[in-house]
Structures are given as C-alpha cells and as structure tokens.
C-alpha cells in the first residue's frame, strides 16, 4: 500500500462551495432565548465594585437608550473615549458593564463621574452593552449624551439612575 500525498492547498470544486452555506455571525434568526443567559444569571457574574446595579427593567431601558444614541452618533464607547469626554466636561449618563475583568480597567471612572456630578450605574453584561452600542465587541463603559431624538427616554433613565444610591 502506497499513499501519495500532495502538498499545497486542496482546490475545491464549484459544487463543494455551493453545498456549504456560509453562516452570518450576526444572524439572530435562529437564536433562541435559551442561548443567552438571563438577567439573574448575569447578576451572579458581576464584580464587587458594581454598585449601583441597574434593575432588570432599568437595564432594558438603558440598553434601549444606548442603541438610539448610537444611531444618532451621541455615544462615547470605551474607557478612552469616555474619560476624554469627561475631561472635556461632556454631560450625560455613564453606563458601566458589571462583568469587566480586571476591574482596574474601569475602577477610576466612577470617582471621576462623582467629581463631575454625572450619574452612573452598572448593567450586568458588557456583551449586551456592546451589542446595544452597535459593535460586535463587548464594551466596558459608555457615555450617553442628550439628544432631541430620544430626550424623553433619556430623561426617564437619567432621573432613575440619579436616584440610585451611590456606594460609600
């Protein structure tokens, strides 16, 4: 028995390509609610400094505002952009992801928010925060700026987050 191996790339025929459909990584038509963890499961994974943590209802509202502000280009994503905006005295609402690891990446921003008197809160999942912000990547922190398009929803979230008790 003698086996002959050819080196190089294996050329696929035209028929082979048609048989294997490419999967769209962003296609959610076949995704069920069982594929994503529930709010209660996500809360178990948040870090020790994640306070004040938004309720399930407030989290849903905040992610909705993040999505709308992203469409209108009034959203700052990521630690670098948010700190830069805070330094420039941009007013808005800061939303952190509670499951950021290591925590040191975002631990200085809540203090900065308190100095600038900008309300902030945590949502359980950075994956959901990134998806709401219109990116494929998980996002650790976003700053939502006020806009006329979603002013009513923004004010509702702003007042609810402002009413949450700050950690000592």
Secondary structure, DSSP 8 states (H G I E B T S, - for coil): -------S-----HHHHHHS----TT--TT--TTSS--HHHHHTT--TT--SB--HHHHHHHHHHHHHHHHTT-EEEHHHHHHHHHHTT--SEEEEETT-SSGGGTTTHHHHHHHTT--EEEES-HHHHHHHTT-SS--SEEEE---GGGHHHHHHHHHHHHHS----
